[in-house]
């Protein structure tokens, strides 16, 4: 299966959709910040606490600020903080800040990208699956990432089985 990002295309060896290592690293950084949300973090502190190389950490922090997940304050007393409480930052926002707009299939973001659109019998089902993935990524928050037991405690966080007729 291929995970499409509008600026790049990654091919996976397995049948599983995967996010990049940078998104994984970003979630580690954000989890660290979410545990102490009132702290103004420096890039150096976050790199040290997360064991992510400082240049990579700086790159991710810039992307997360640009994506609206973090805020930054410049200057000697500056640093980074969460833009919202961990319970109000959807996982989808984190992924899109690093990966850009994502879809399960290329036509999930723009059907004009596929030359088979006029003859495709599965596009609508892939879109339905994509909608379900987007739903769960929107409902799942940074708070859920640091407290995974919360994922299935509320019915609105569960993925319903797609019924195919």
C-alpha positions in Angstrom: 0.0 0.0 0.0 1.2 3.5 -0.6 0.6 6.5 1.7 0.4 9.6 -0.4 1.5 13.0 0.7 0.8 15.8 -1.8 4.5 16.7 -2.1 6.0 13.2 -2.0 5.1 9.6 -2.3 6.4 6.8 0.0 6.2 3.2 -0.9 6.0 0.8 2.0 7.4 -2.8 1.9 4.4 -4.1 3.9 0.7 -3.8 3.5 0.5 -1.3 6.3 0.2 2.4 5.9 3.1 4.1 7.7 4.0 7.6 8.8 7.5 8.9 8.5 10.0 8.7 11.3 9.8 12.5 11.6 6.2 12.2 12.6 7.1 9.6 15.2 9.8 11.9 16.5 7.4 14.8 16.6 5.0 12.8 18.7 7.8 11.9 21.2 8.7 15.6 21.5 5.0 16.6 21.9 4.4 13.9 24.5 7.3 15.3 26.5 5.8 18.7 26.3 2.3 17.5 27.2 3.6 16.0 30.4 4.6 19.4 31.6 2.4 21.8 29.5 3.1 24.9 31.5 6.9 24.9 30.8 8.5 27.0 28.0 10.8 24.5 26.4 14.1 25.2 24.6 15.1 23.1 21.5 18.1 22.0 23.5 16.0 20.8 26.5 13.6 18.9 24.2 16.4 17.3 22.2 18.1 16.2 25.4 14.9 14.9 27.1 13.7 13.1 24.0 17.1 11.8 22.8 16.3 13.2 19.3 19.3 15.0 17.6 19.1 18.7 18.1 19.0 19.6 14.4 16.1 17.2 13.8 14.4 18.6 16.9 14.7 22.2 15.6 13.4 21.2 12.2 10.4 19.5 13.8 9.7 22.4 16.2 9.6 24.8 13.2 7.1 22.5 11.3 4.9 22.2 14.4 4.9 26.0 14.9 4.0 26.4 11.2 1.2 23.8 11.6 -0.3 25.6 14.6 0.5 22.8 17.1 3.1 24.8 18.9 3.8 28.5 19.6 7.2 30.0 19.9 8.6 33.0 21.6 11.8 34.5 20.3 14.7 35.8 22.3 16.9 34.8 25.3 13.8 34.0 27.4 12.0 32.4 24.5 11.1 28.8 23.8 8.3 26.6 22.6 5.0 25.7 24.2 1.8 23.8 23.1 -0.6 26.0 21.2 -3.5 24.4 23.1 -4.0 22.0 25.9 -3.0 18.4 25.1 -6.7 17.4 25.1 -7.4 19.9 22.3 -4.6 18.9 19.9 -5.8 16.2 17.5 -3.4 13.6 16.2 -4.4 14.6 12.7 -3.0 18.1 13.3 0.3 16.6 14.4 0.5 14.4 11.4 -0.4 17.1 8.9 2.1 19.5 10.4 4.9 17.1 9.5 3.5 15.1 6.6 1.2 17.6 4.9 -2.3 16.6 3.7 -2.6 12.8 3.7 -4.9 10.2 2.2 -5.0 6.5 2.0 -5.0 6.7 -1.8 -3.9 9.4 -4.2 -7.5 10.1 -5.3 -8.5 10.6 -1.7 -7.2 14.2 -1.9 -7.8 14.9 -5.6 -9.5 12.6 -8.0 -8.0 14.4 -11.0 -4.6 12.9 -10.0 -5.7 9.5 -11.1 -6.1 8.5 -14.7 -8.5 5.6 -13.7 -11.1 7.9 -12.1 -13.7 7.3 -14.8 -13.3 3.5 -14.6 -12.7 3.0 -10.9 -15.1 0.8 -8.9 -13.3 1.1 -5.6 -12.7 4.9 -5.2 -15.8 5.5 -3.1 -14.9 2.7 -0.7 -11.3 4.0 -0.3 -12.8 7.4 0.4 -15.1 5.9 3.1 -12.1 4.2 4.7 -10.2 7.5 4.5 -13.1 9.3 6.1 -13.0 6.8 9.0 -9.3 7.2 9.5 -9.6 11.0 9.4 -12.4 10.7 12.0 -10.4 8.7 14.4 -7.2 10.9 13.9 -9.4 14.0 14.6 -11.0 12.5 17.7 -7.7 11.1 19.1 -5.7 13.8 20.9 -2.2 14.3 22.2 -3.6 13.7 25.6 -4.6 10.2 24.4 -1.1 9.6 23.2 0.3 10.1 26.6 -2.6 8.3 28.3 -3.5 5.5 25.9 -6.1 4.0 28.3 -8.4 6.9 27.2 -8.6 5.8 23.6 -11.6 3.4 24.0 -13.3 4.9 27.1 -15.7 7.1 25.0 -17.8 5.8 22.2 -17.0 8.7 19.9 -13.3 7.5 19.8 -14.1 4.1 18.3 -13.9 3.2 14.6 -17.1 1.6 13.4 -16.8 -1.3 11.0 -17.3 -0.2 7.4 -20.2 -2.1 6.0 -19.7 -3.0 2.4 -22.8 -4.0 0.3 
